[in-house]
Amino acid sequence: MKPGEYMSNEIGEIPAIYRRGVESEKDLQAAISYIKSHRISNVQILARGSSDNAAHFLKFLIEVEFGLPVGLPSPSTVSIYGSELHLSGTLLIAISQSGKSPDLLAYLDAAKRAGAATIAITNSKDSPMALGAEVHLDVDAGPELAVAASKSFAAQMLMSYSLVTAWSGKKIDYDLLADCAQALLKIDLTKLVESFDLNRQIVVLGRGASYASAKELALKIQETCHVAVQSWSTADYLHGPISALAECAQIILFAPSGVPEKLLEDVLPRLYDSQAELFWIGSGIDSQRGTRIGGSLLQNEFSATIADVLLLQRFAQAVSTFNGFNPDAPLGLSKVTLTN
C-alpha cells in the first residue's frame, strides 16, 4: 500500500462509526444507571496520548453540563510513587484505544480499591482495562492499522459526547452527524497542503470544546511530520506564549459552528494585527482574514467539533504524505505504547 493509505482509509470509516453510535444506546443507559447508583461529587478522566486529548473534550462536556469538578490524574502517582488514593464520591472514567498501558491499569485498580466508581472507554472489549472497570463502553471503531490514531480518536470523542448526552437525558441525531462528517471527506485539501510549510513555526489554537481538537491536530502533525508544533488554549496563549509568535508563523484556529461569539474575541485582534498566516477549521466565526480549511455547519458546538475531527485528521495525513513521510508508521512509534 502507498504511504498513508491505511490512515486515509481509516479516516474514511469515521462517518460509518458515527452512524453506528445509535447502537451504543443500550450500553449507555446501563452506564447511566450505574453512575446514578453512586453519589458522584467529582470526576477523574484517566488517559494518555490521543485518548488524553479526547479526555479534555469529555472534561469540558461534564463541566459545562453538570458543573462537576473534573480532573485528569497523573498515573505515575500510583505506578511509580505508590500513593494511596482516597476517591470516595469519585467517578473515574478511563479512556484508551488498546486498554493495555500498565500505568493506567495500576491507577484504575488503585481507584477501585479507593472507592471510585469506574467506567472504561476502549476499542477492545477484551482488554485488561475493559475487564478491570465496573462498566465498559466499546467505541466499536474496529481494528486500526495505522500507528497514528484517527478513527479510534473520533470514536472516543463520539462516545464521550454520547455518555454526557445520555447522562443529561438528551438525544443525538447520529445520522445527521454522519452525513455532515461524510461531506467533509469531499473537501479538496490539495492547494492548502501544498502551501503549508513545515519549516515555519506552527501553532494550533482552540478553546472550549475545540481545545481537545487543537491538541490532537498538533499531536498528529508532530507524529506524522516529525516537527515541533505548539498547541494552546487561546486564553493560555495570551498569558505568555504569544510573545514567541514569529512573523512567518502558521496558525491553525479551531472555531466550530455554534461557538459563543465572544469565545475568541480576546486573541483575534492580536492575530489579525500580526504577520502570521491564519488557517481556520470550523464555520463558527466570520474571520477577517485567513484561509478556511472547512468545517461542519451543525449548529451545536459539540456535534460540530466531532464532525470537524475528520478535517484535522485529513489535514495531518495529507501534509505528511505530501512531504514524503508515512503517517501509517511514524519513526520511533508503535501502535500500542506501554508506559509505567
C-alpha positions, 0 to 999 in steps of 0.5 A: 500500500502507498504511504498513508493509505491505511490512515486515509482509509481509516479516516474514511470509516469515521462517518460509518462509526458515527452512524453506528453510535445509535447502537451504543444506546443500550450500553449507555443507559446501563452506564447511566444507571450505574453512575446514578447508583453512586453519589458522584461529587467529582470526576477523574478522566484517566488517559494518555496520548490521543485518548488524553486529548479526547479526555479534555473534550469529555472534561469540558462536556461534564463541566459545562453540563453538570458543573462537576469538578473534573480532573485528569490524574497523573498515573505515575502517582500510583505506578511509580510513587505508590500513593494511596488514593482516597476517591470516595464520591469519585467517578473515574472514567478511563479512556484508551484505544488498546486498554493495555498501558500498565500505568493506567491499569495500576491507577484504575485498580488503585481507584477501585480499591479507593472507592471510585466508581469506574467506567472504561472507554476502549476499542477492545472489549477484551482488554485488561482495562475493559475487564478491570472497570465496573462498566465498559463502553466499546467505541466499536471503531474496529481494528486500526492499522495505522500507528497514528490514531484517527478513527479510534480518536473520533470514536472516543470523542463520539462516545464521550459526547454520547455518555454526557448526552445520555447522562443529561437525558438528551438525544443525538441525531447520529445520522445527521452527524454522519452525513455532515462528517461524510461531506467533509471527506469531499473537501479538496485539501490539495492547494492548502497542503501544498502551501503549508510549510513545515519549516515555519513555526506552527501553532494550533489554537482552540478553546472550549470544546475545540481545545481537545481538537487543537491538541490532537491536530498538533499531536498528529502533525508532530507524529506524522511530520516529525516537527515541533508544533505548539498547541494552546488554549487561546486564553493560555496563549495570551498569558505568555506564549504569544510573545514567541509568535514569529512573523512567518508563523502558521496558525491553525484556529479551531472555531466550530459552528455554534461557538459563543461569539465572544469565545475568541474575541480576546486573541483575534485582534492580536492575530489579525494585527500580526504577520502570521498566516491564519488557517481556520477549521470550523464555520463558527466565526466570520474571520477577517482574514485567513484561509478556511480549511472547512468545517461542519455547519451543525449548529451545536458546538459539540456535534460540530467539533466531532464532525470537524475531527475528520478535517484535522485528521485529513489535514495531518495525513495529507501534509505528511504524505505530501512531504514524503513521510508515512503517517501509517508508521511514524519513526520511533512509534508503535501502535500500542505504547506501554508506559509505567 
